[in-house]
Structure formats: C-alpha cells, structure tokens
Amino acid sequence: MSKETIKTDICIIGAGSGGLSVAAGAVQLGLSTVLIERAEMGGDCLNTGCVPSKALLAAAKQAALHRKKNIQGIEGNEPQIDFSKVKDHVIESIDVIAPNDSVERFEGLGVKVIKENSRFVGRDLIEAGNYLIKAKKIVIAAGSRAVIPAISGLDKERVFTNENIFSLRQLPDHLLVIGAGPVGVEMAQAHRRLGSEVSIFTNREILPRDDQKNVVVLRNVLLEEGIKIHEHVRVKQVKHLDTEVILTIEENGKSLDVSGSHLLIGAGRKPNLEGLGLENAGVEFDTKGVKVDARLRTSNKNIFAVGDIAGGPQFTHVAGYHAGIVIRNICFKIPAKVNYTALPWVTYSDPELAQTGLTEVSARDLHGDSIKVVESHLNENDRAIAERSTKGLIRVVTDKNGRILGASIVGANAGELISLWSLAISQKLKISSVAGLIVPYPTLSEVSKRAAGAWYTTKLFSDKTRNIVKLLQKIPF
Ligand SMILES: Cc1cc2nc3c(=O)[nH]c(=O)nc-3n(C[C@H](O)[C@H](O)[C@H](O)COP(=O)(O)OP(=O)(O)OC[C@H]3O[C@@H](n4cnc5c(N)ncnc54)[C@H](O)[C@@H]3O)c2cc1C
C-alpha cells in the first residue's frame, strides 16, 4: 500500500514534555504541525516519571505525618496503609492531568497527531505507519529510558524500573534499589514510609551532584527512617530466586549478600536513539544522545533536538525550556541559545533537596578560593520552629564581590524556596538584593534573607563600622 504523504512546516517526534511544548507553541503561532507518538501521550513525566513519583511521595508523606509525634498534645499513630489503593491515587493523579497532554487537546489546537512509531527515511522525511511526513523543520523529542547495568546474573525481565514500579499493586517486603540519584532516593523513601524494608546501593555517595553538606541532613533522615544505605559499593552479582532476589556486593573490601523481595533500578538514563534512523537524516549522535549546538540544532541544521535526548540535564523543566529555545529559533528566527547557569533541580524527598547554579565544589573549581559561602539554618527560623520542621539549611555561594553563583537548600519546601535564587542568578544580582528584600514574617523564605544578611554580618558589625557610626553621630542630621 502506498503511503500518504503529508507536507508540513514542523514535525515533532515524541509527545513527552519537550515535544508537547514545541507542538503547542508552533501550532498556536500558525505553523502546520505534525506530532508523532508511539506510546502514551505525555511521555515519561506524566506516565512513568514526575507525576506518579510525586503522587506516591505525597501518599508516603501523609503516612509519615500520621506517625509523627513531634508536636506536644498530638499523638502519632501507625497509619492503616492499603498499598493497592495508594496506587489508585497515583493513577488518578495521572488521569486528572492527562487531558492536558491528550490527542484530543492537541487536535483541538490544530495539531495533526499520529500515534505510530517513526523513523527518518531522508534528511527532511519521516516515516510513521502509513504516513510519510515531509517537514521544513523537525524536532526530535524522543526522550530516554532507564539504563539497566551489566551485572552478572541480572535478568532485565525481572527487575523494576520507573516503567513498571508504579503499576506494582503489592507492597514489596524489602525493596533493593540500585542507584541513588533523585529517582532512587525518592522511590526508596516513598516505599519505606509506606511500609517496605528498603536498601539502597550506589558506587558513589547518594545524590553526588548536590551540595554534600546538605545531603548529610537528608541522609540522616533516611537512616533514621530505617533505610539501609550502602555507599561506595560494587554490585557484583544478582541472583533471582522465586520470591527473592539476592545481591552480592563488595563493601569495604568484603563480599556481602543482601536479600530482598524486589529489585528497582534507578542507575541513570539512556537516550531513545534506537530505530530513529538518524543516519538517514545526517544527524550525529553519541552515547549521551543527539549532538546539538547551543541553539539545539543538530548536525542537520533543519533538525533540532529537545529534552532528555539532547544529552544535557534531564528534567521536565529543561525540556520545556528547550521547547522555548526551539520555538524562538524556528518561529521567530531569533538565534536563542541555552544557558544553564541558573538551572534549578529538586529531589522531592522529605526534607526536599534543591539546587540552583553552582554548588560550593563546582564554584571553587571555576572561581578558586575567592568564593564566599554563607549559611542559614532552619532551626533559627521562627516559622520552622513553630511547625517543628527545623531540619535543614540554605547555603549560598557568591564570588568575592557578592555576585550570586549558586544556592543549595535542604528542608521543607526547599523546591519552592529555590526559585528566588534562580531568578537572582539569571538576573546576575548581587546578594545585597536578597538581603534588602522585605520578606513576610514568619515564613521559611526568611531563611534566604538571613543567609544573604550573613554575607555582611562580619563587615557590618566590625570595629571599623562602629568607629564610622561614632563619628557620624557628631554630625547634625
Ligand atoms: C521516576 C522519575 C521521576 C522524575 N521526576 C521528575 C521531576 O520531579 N521533575 C522533573 O523535572 N523531571 C523529572 N523526571 C525527568 C522527566 O521525566 C524527563 O526529564 C522528561 O520526561 C523528559 O521529557 P522528554 O520530552 O525529553 O521525553 P519523554 O517524556 O521521555 O518523551 C519522549 C516520547 O517520545 C516517544 N518516542 C520515542 N521514540 C519515538 C519514535 N521513534 N517515534 C515516536 N515516538 C517516539 C516516547 O514514547 C515518549 O513518549 C523524572 C524521571 C523519572 C524516571
């Protein structure tokens, strides 16, 4: 059967966070738009990533709040948990958001949605089912998936990843988690609080890209909650038995067997490059993903790549940011470029761990020892004290002139507090801007102002300033 040819201004491969944002922007700006998706509309974030993980964490937080006995006069109780019903809550959360990403919504906007696998068959030509799409511009937004590490004995059919863990209806007795980035840590805490035994294994420390002083606060909470954390270990072997899985690990030079009921892999992501036929379109790629320049153009200048497949930071807000860059390039012919200097990211554990810009370590690498780091702790924040939620701190890194380079926050609502610092970095503000803010009392935001104030404390209350003030008192005013 001959294929139907569609000529279009723009064709997008993948209807996840990146592809959907490009499609919505392009069609509303008047471009004829084709969007191709081989699986679920919404991609990873909606179906197997951000949304189900945050819904599961929310249930876990409720359970933890029930148990808490930290405010006098309120007795904590062991909550009754029906894990299967918790999964209904997860599915309902997806269902409520799904219409935003649906075929119906996008067709309503005027997008031609094709639900097929697709691949390049030429430099401007894509094959998808019975269609051939000839596009002036093409955007690859095909995403990524979990890396399954090559470990002796590991059967990839018998492990869990983000793709199937959310459909598990029975609470794991003992969840073994390989990998301790945001996905591994979030899933570990969620399952622990819902009643599983949990053990984490990583060949580095947990959350290695975050500020390690702040990570200590989170690690201590995870340990207090009963999660076993094995850092700097090598998983040598996996043995799958009927209802048991056994990991042989090397820890402190010794071999150790740890047995659990389920194995979850959260050890990094790999780009969905297979089968895309990139070589037919002259699009270069490597193991990290499609190679792009700062304008997100590939080696074929009419083809762009966004989101996880573009080899950069892998977050939904990055995919959305990429979409904006591509829309400016394609629709407005503005040579917009990516800039990650104020990129925030959050691990939605409890306490949350948030980062924007440079950590102390990366700032020292770039700027040397002239950087300055100031801190403020939540146990000195009145709102945190009233709420008995005092675990955490903020650390802010500046250059020697007070220009803000990065901020790291661990504590309740750290993910909400971090945006102020992203704005400050993106606008190249000095720390005086935050020190001079009027912040409502009592809020957690005061921790930001207080850290900024700390930058000036030694200078302000010095003998030199006191002498100046004394002199000034002699002048009539
Ligand atoms: C457990 C977990 C939790 C996460 N939590 C967060 C979070 O809290 N915050 C955050 O910012 N990020 C989070 N992320 C990361 C976030 O999900 C991704 O960064 C984001 O989904 C990437 O969007 P994307 O559009 O690049 O790719 P995807 O969402 O993966 O979409 C790609 C789409 O392309 C389709 N596709 C692939 N190849 C083809 C083809 N050949 N033809 C047709 N269609 C194709 C796929 O089916 C898929 O639907 C999380 C990830 C995981 C795994």
PDBQT file of the ligand as one rigid body, heavy atoms in Angstrom, charges set to zero:
ROOT
HETATM    1  C1  LIG A 501      10.879   8.323  38.174  1.00  0.00    +0.000 C 
HETATM    2  C2  LIG A 501      11.169   9.652  37.527  1.00  0.00    +0.000 A 
HETATM    3  C3  LIG A 501      10.807  10.807  38.184  1.00  0.00    +0.000 A 
HETATM    4  C4  LIG A 501      11.057  12.045  37.602  1.00  0.00    +0.000 A 
HETATM    5  N1  LIG A 501      10.705  13.164  38.289  1.00  0.00    +0.000 NA
HETATM    6  C5  LIG A 501      10.967  14.368  37.756  1.00  0.00    +0.000 A 
HETATM    7  C6  LIG A 501      10.602  15.562  38.448  1.00  0.00    +0.000 A 
HETATM    8  O1  LIG A 501      10.037  15.507  39.547  1.00  0.00    +0.000 OA
HETATM    9  N2  LIG A 501      10.869  16.746  37.878  1.00  0.00    +0.000 N 
HETATM   10  C7  LIG A 501      11.488  16.844  36.655  1.00  0.00    +0.000 A 
HETATM   11  O2  LIG A 501      11.721  17.949  36.182  1.00  0.00    +0.000 OA
HETATM   12  N3  LIG A 501      11.843  15.724  35.966  1.00  0.00    +0.000 NA
HETATM   13  C8  LIG A 501      11.598  14.510  36.485  1.00  0.00    +0.000 A 
HETATM   14  N4  LIG A 501      11.935  13.384  35.782  1.00  0.00    +0.000 N 
HETATM   15  C9  LIG A 501      12.548  13.530  34.447  1.00  0.00    +0.000 C 
HETATM   16  C10 LIG A 501      11.481  13.807  33.377  1.00  0.00    +0.000 C 
HETATM   17  O3  LIG A 501      10.501  12.798  33.432  1.00  0.00    +0.000 OA
HETATM   18  C11 LIG A 501      12.121  13.857  31.988  1.00  0.00    +0.000 C 
HETATM   19  O4  LIG A 501      13.198  14.745  32.008  1.00  0.00    +0.000 OA
HETATM   20  C12 LIG A 501      11.120  14.296  30.939  1.00  0.00    +0.000 C 
HETATM   21  O5  LIG A 501      10.028  13.423  30.883  1.00  0.00    +0.000 OA
HETATM   22  C13 LIG A 501      11.794  14.340  29.558  1.00  0.00    +0.000 C 
HETATM   23  O6  LIG A 501      10.867  14.722  28.590  1.00  0.00    +0.000 OA
HETATM   24  P1  LIG A 501      11.142  14.400  27.054  1.00  0.00    +0.000 P 
HETATM   25  O7  LIG A 501      10.060  15.101  26.287  1.00  0.00    +0.000 OA
HETATM   26  O8  LIG A 501      12.537  14.678  26.703  1.00  0.00    +0.000 OA
HETATM   27  O9  LIG A 501      10.999  12.822  26.922  1.00  0.00    +0.000 OA
HETATM   28  P2  LIG A 501       9.829  11.805  27.275  1.00  0.00    +0.000 P 
HETATM   29  O10 LIG A 501       8.908  12.325  28.274  1.00  0.00    +0.000 OA
HETATM   30  O11 LIG A 501      10.505  10.521  27.538  1.00  0.00    +0.000 OA
HETATM   31  O12 LIG A 501       9.015  11.688  25.916  1.00  0.00    +0.000 OA
HETATM   32  C14 LIG A 501       9.551  11.091  24.775  1.00  0.00    +0.000 C 
HETATM   33  C15 LIG A 501       8.413  10.468  23.986  1.00  0.00    +0.000 C 
HETATM   34  O13 LIG A 501       8.908  10.095  22.700  1.00  0.00    +0.000 OA
HETATM   35  C16 LIG A 501       8.280   8.892  22.308  1.00  0.00    +0.000 C 
HETATM   36  N5  LIG A 501       9.122   8.278  21.280  1.00  0.00    +0.000 N 
HETATM   37  C17 LIG A 501      10.405   7.847  21.417  1.00  0.00    +0.000 A 
HETATM   38  N6  LIG A 501      10.858   7.394  20.244  1.00  0.00    +0.000 NA
HETATM   39  C18 LIG A 501       9.870   7.532  19.342  1.00  0.00    +0.000 A 
HETATM   40  C19 LIG A 501       9.738   7.241  17.956  1.00  0.00    +0.000 A 
HETATM   41  N7  LIG A 501      10.740   6.710  17.273  1.00  0.00    +0.000 N 
HETATM   42  N8  LIG A 501       8.559   7.525  17.354  1.00  0.00    +0.000 NA
HETATM   43  C20 LIG A 501       7.519   8.053  18.048  1.00  0.00    +0.000 A 
HETATM   44  N9  LIG A 501       7.592   8.346  19.363  1.00  0.00    +0.000 NA
HETATM   45  C21 LIG A 501       8.747   8.103  19.993  1.00  0.00    +0.000 A 
HETATM   46  C22 LIG A 501       8.204   8.095  23.600  1.00  0.00    +0.000 C 
HETATM   47  O14 LIG A 501       7.198   7.118  23.539  1.00  0.00    +0.000 OA
HETATM   48  C23 LIG A 501       7.889   9.201  24.635  1.00  0.00    +0.000 C 
HETATM   49  O15 LIG A 501       6.508   9.333  24.858  1.00  0.00    +0.000 OA
HETATM   50  C24 LIG A 501      11.687  12.132  36.326  1.00  0.00    +0.000 A 
HETATM   51  C25 LIG A 501      12.042  10.960  35.657  1.00  0.00    +0.000 A 
HETATM   52  C26 LIG A 501      11.789   9.726  36.250  1.00  0.00    +0.000 A 
HETATM   53  C27 LIG A 501      12.193   8.488  35.505  1.00  0.00    +0.000 C 
ENDROOT
TORSDOF 0
